[in-house]
Amino acid sequence: MNNMIIDIKMDLLSGEVILWSGKPSIKKVFNSIDFILIPLGIIWTFGGIFYQKMANDIRLMAINVSEIEKFIYLIPILIVTPVILLGLYLLFIRYLVKVFIKSKTRYILTNCRICIIQKGILKREKYLNIKNIEVVDIYKNKNNIGTLFFKKTPQIIKDISIILMEIPWIPTNFNSFIFFDLTDAINVKEVIDNCKNQENITNA
């Protein structure tokens, strides 16, 4: 296949040839779950800021109180800070995280294996033998950007996997084999199917 992306080092097995390589598309940023997460982010961020301001105004208006009592007034302000940070994560930060993860992820398909490799501070590698692929399912959105699943996966798990891809400390594509957000998912599926068919013919 054309337009292969080879900017990483990979040790090939004897007789192994790279058939395709690519990376997740950064054009796909939003998912259907955003219709829930963005309103939550707005509520938590601005609700938390409003609560902090109100609590701080009450603290400033307090007179003739001890230092300990002043500190007690600060406790509600400190408690609500994680809520604001979570709201900011839902609104902005998670999109930056998703783009960062995608920019460091490479997918490689050879005549023997499929590979997921992450560069930089993530620096992880995972390989799956072609003969161990149970199924190649495409989870495709309206922009024809597809995600490939290589294990038999219920639809609800697929939906959750797409969501968890945004969370760096839950690296979904390393818990199971998934090629996220490919612009040529259909072509990649055809190549894998051909490899599996060839494997079956060889073993027959």
N, C-alpha and C positions, 0 to 999 in steps of 0.2 A: 504494500500500500504506500501511497505517496505522503508527503508532508509529515514524515516521522520526526519526533522530537527526541533527540539523543543528546542530553547534556549531563548525563550521569555515567558513572562507571559501574559495569555489571559483569560479574564473572560468568561466562557462558559454559554450559556443559559440553561434553564431546558431541559434535554433530548438531549442536543447537544453533538456530538462526533466528534473529529478531525479525518478526513479520510486521509488527506495528508497535508504535509507541505514541503516547499522547499525555495530556494532562486535563484536569477538570476545567470546564469553561467558567470564566469569571463573569460572563454575561448574565448567568442565572444567579440571582442573589435572593430574590423573594420566593417564599413558598406560601401555600394556602394557610399554614399555621400563623402567618404574619397578621392575618385578620383578627387573631386573638391576642398575639403577643404585643403588637404595637399599641393597641388601646391599654393593655395592662401596663406597658412601659410608661405611657403618658400618665396614667392614674398614679402609679407608684412614685414616679419622679416628681411631678408637680404637687401631688398630695403630700409627699414627704417634705418637700421644700416649704409648703404652706404650713405644715405642722411645726417644722423647725422654727420658722419665723415667729409663729404664734407663741411657742414655748419660750423663745428667746426674749420676746417682748414682755412676757410675764416675769421672766427672770430679772430684766432690767428695771421693771417697775417695782420690784420688791425692795423695800427699805427696812432698815433696822433689823437685818437678819445676819446671822453668823456666817463665817466662811463655809462651814459644813453645809448649812442650808443653801447657800449659793451653789455649792457643788451638786447638791441634790437636784436643784433646778436644771442642771446641765445633763442629768442622766437621760431624760426623754429625748433631748437633742441628739445625744450620742447613739441611743438605741435606734432611732429612725434613719441614721446615716446609711447602714447596709441596705435598707429598702430603697433609698435614693440611688445608690450605686447599682443595685439590681435593675432598677428602672432604666438607668442610663445604658446598662448592658443590653437590655431588650430593645432599646430605641436605636442605638448607634454602634456600640462596641462589637456586638456579635457579628455585624456585617463585615467589619474590619478583620475580625478573627477568621471568618469564613474565607475571605479573599486571601489572607495570609496562608491558611492551610492549603488552599487550592494551588497557590503559587509555588509551594514547596513539594507538591505531590506529583509523582510521575507514574504512569501505568505502562507496562511493557508486556507485549504478547510475543512469545516465541513458538516454535513448532513443538516445544516440550512443556512449557509452563506459562502461567500468567503471573505477573509480578506487580506488587504495589511498593513503591519506594518513596520515602519522604526524606528531603534534604534538610540541611541547616540544623537548627537546634532540635528539631523533631527527630531526625535521623533514625528512621526505622525501615525495615524491609520485611516483606512477607511474600512467600511463593506458594503457588498451588499447581500441582501437576495436571496437565490437560486431561489425563485419564480419570482424575478424581473429581472433575466438574460434574455435578449432578444435573444441572440445567442452566440454560442461559436465558434469563427473563429480562425484558426491557421495561423499565418504568419510565414512560415518556411523558413530558409535559407539552403544553400547547405550542411551545417554540421549537419543537422537534429536538430538544436537548434531552438525551436519554441517560438513564442510570442502569447499569448492568448488574444483576444479581446472579451469583454462580452457585447458590445453594437453594434448595426448595424452601421458600420463605412465604409465610402468610402475608396477605396484603397489609394488615395492621402493623406488622413488624417492618415492612418496607416503609410505610409512612413514618414510623417512629425513627427508623434509621436515617431518613432524609433530614429529619429535624435535628437529631443528635450530631450530625456531621458538623454543625456549627459550634459544638462545644469541644474545645481542644482537649480537656481532660477526660472526655469520653470518645476516644478515637474509633468511631464505629467501623470505619473501613479497615481496621486492624482486628476488630473482634470477629468480623466475618468478611468474606471476600466480596467487595463491592467496588465497581468502577463508577464514580459519581460524575454526573453532568458532562457527558461526552457529546460533542457536536456531530460525531459520525458513529453513533452507537450501533446503528443498523449494520453498517459495514463491518464493524468490529465483531458483532455477533456472527455474521456470515463467515468471517475468517476463523473464528473459534469453532463453529459448527463443522467447517471443512476439516479442521485439524482433528476434531473428535471422530469424524467419519473416517479419516485416513488412519487414525489409531485403531479404530474398530476393524478396518480392512486388514491391517497389518497383523492384528491379534487373531484374526479368523483362521 
